[in-house]
């Protein structure tokens, strides 16, 4: 039996990619598409809607790649209908992260700053490196995305920062250092400094560096195809179907210890 799927923010880059990936995946049936402004034109035979009870009534899982404001509209409705939600949206505040945790006590939610297998492996390796290298090594994170990406640092860069914090067993928010935009060079610090480049059509590049002053260790990942993320999101949706209420991550899906 096919999993009935809803996609929010369908006009966005990830929304469009999810529609393509869904068409090529026999495990799913697309039942609804939502956006903040409605076009009369049907997409794959589906009439787009606003986020509403009727839009999500027949779905099994909602995949949300939108903006935080839209995500909370979706979570409110999904909680009423007891629907599962995969969140790929980024740019949440600490307060908003706590609110997502509260929703997850009522419905299953899988949230990831990046749905790529490679990036989630990179986060795991970042955590191991941070734990192994200890306090004598300073760290910094560099990321590059297309010129249309609004938030910085990227959700993935922040995710990698959490990997460093987990390794050190420290509060991530207390470890956040300076956030640079479009700098050619940026320094290491006692806290984690971030540098974001926004240019061209780049899908995504991320790099974590550790330095003792005597050596530098670099972990990096480059994405060449947006399908990487949409296929990961569909894998997440399929995995979430049998889960109880709770807040999950790609780490749970991949069974990293």
PERA-V597372 format. One record per helix or strand of 3 or more residues. SS is the DSSP state (H for helix, E for strand). FROM is the first residue (numbers start at 1). TO is the last residue. If there is no record, write none. Layout:
ss->SS from->FROM to->TO
ss->SS from->FROM to->TO
//
This chain:
ss->E from->3 to->8
ss->H from->13 to->23
ss->E from->28 to->34
ss->H from->53 to->56
ss->E from->61 to->64
ss->H from->68 to->81
ss->E from->84 to->87
ss->H from->94 to->103
ss->E from->108 to->111
ss->H from->117 to->136
ss->E from->138 to->145
ss->H from->155 to->168
ss->H from->172 to->175
ss->E from->176 to->181
ss->E from->192 to->198
ss->E from->204 to->211
ss->E from->216 to->223
ss->H from->227 to->240
ss->E from->246 to->248
ss->H from->250 to->254
//
